[in-house]
Amino acid sequence: MSDFTGKGYLARNGRKEPGSQQPDLRGKLNIGGTEFELAGWEKEKDGRQYVSLTVQPARDSNRPATRSTPAGRGDTAERNSARLLESWDREND
């Protein structure tokens, strides 16, 4: 089996409906063996183009999506985001 740790992809969201707030880009990222889902929105500010990203733990395809609890109350997505950033810092120091 291939090792995809530290690798991922981001591609056009072919299912985005015109005028919707769905992400322009979708992808996955593997950090330390943990899968994350990426979503990106193409934006422009002061004449400069950029992509705004969100990162969240990958959903189990066998489970329905659930809403996270408010921040500061055991928010799993927030804890995982913090772990992702810590991992990124360690790898890039």
C-alpha positions as CSV (number, residue, x, y, z in Angstrom):
1,M,0.0,0.0,0.0
2,S,1.3,3.5,-0.9
3,D,2.2,6.0,1.8
4,F,0.2,9.2,1.2
5,T,1.3,10.9,4.5
6,G,2.0,14.6,3.9
7,K,0.3,14.5,0.4
8,G,-3.0,15.6,-1.0
9,Y,-4.9,17.1,-3.9
10,L,-7.2,20.0,-4.7
11,A,-9.3,19.9,-7.9
12,R,-12.3,21.8,-9.5
13,N,-15.6,21.0,-7.9
14,G,-17.5,19.6,-10.9
15,R,-20.8,19.4,-8.9
16,K,-20.9,23.2,-8.0
17,E,-24.1,24.8,-9.2
18,P,-23.8,28.3,-10.7
19,G,-24.5,31.0,-8.1
20,S,-24.2,28.7,-5.2
21,Q,-21.9,29.1,-2.2
22,Q,-20.5,25.6,-2.7
23,P,-16.7,25.5,-2.9
24,D,-15.0,26.0,-6.2
25,L,-12.3,23.4,-5.3
26,R,-12.4,20.2,-3.3
27,G,-9.7,17.8,-2.2
28,K,-8.2,15.7,0.5
29,L,-5.0,15.9,2.5
30,N,-3.2,13.3,4.7
31,I,-1.3,14.5,7.7
32,G,0.3,12.0,10.0
33,G,-2.0,9.3,8.7
34,T,-5.2,11.3,9.3
35,E,-7.4,12.2,6.3
36,F,-8.7,15.7,6.0
37,E,-11.1,17.2,3.5
38,L,-10.2,20.5,1.8
39,A,-12.6,23.0,0.3
40,G,-11.6,26.2,-1.5
41,W,-13.3,29.3,-2.8
42,E,-11.7,31.4,-5.5
43,K,-11.7,35.1,-4.4
44,E,-10.3,38.4,-5.3
45,K,-9.3,41.4,-3.2
46,D,-7.6,44.6,-4.2
47,G,-7.1,43.1,-7.7
48,R,-5.3,40.0,-6.4
49,Q,-6.7,36.6,-6.8
50,Y,-6.4,34.0,-4.0
51,V,-8.1,30.8,-2.7
52,S,-9.7,30.8,0.7
53,L,-9.5,27.3,2.3
54,T,-11.2,25.3,5.0
55,V,-9.8,22.0,6.4
56,Q,-11.9,19.5,8.3
57,P,-11.5,15.9,9.3
58,A,-12.7,13.6,6.5
59,R,-16.2,12.2,7.1
60,D,-16.7,8.5,7.2
61,S,-18.8,7.8,4.1
62,N,-20.9,5.3,6.2
63,R,-21.9,8.0,8.7
64,P,-24.1,11.0,8.1
65,A,-22.5,14.5,8.4
66,T,-23.0,16.0,11.9
67,R,-22.7,19.6,13.0
68,S,-19.8,20.4,15.3
69,T,-20.3,21.8,18.8
70,P,-19.6,25.5,19.4
71,A,-15.9,26.4,19.8
72,G,-14.6,26.0,23.3
73,R,-17.0,23.2,24.1
74,G,-15.0,20.2,22.8
75,D,-15.2,21.2,19.2
76,T,-13.6,18.3,17.4
77,A,-12.9,20.2,14.1
78,E,-11.2,22.9,16.1
79,R,-9.0,20.4,18.0
80,N,-8.1,18.6,14.7
81,S,-7.3,21.9,13.0
82,A,-5.0,22.7,15.9
83,R,-3.3,19.3,15.5
84,L,-2.9,19.9,11.8
85,L,-1.3,23.3,12.4
86,E,1.1,21.8,15.0
87,S,2.0,19.0,12.6
88,W,2.6,21.5,9.8
89,D,4.8,23.7,12.1
90,R,6.9,20.6,13.2
91,E,7.5,19.6,9.6
92,N,8.4,23.1,8.4
93,D,10.7,24.2,11.1
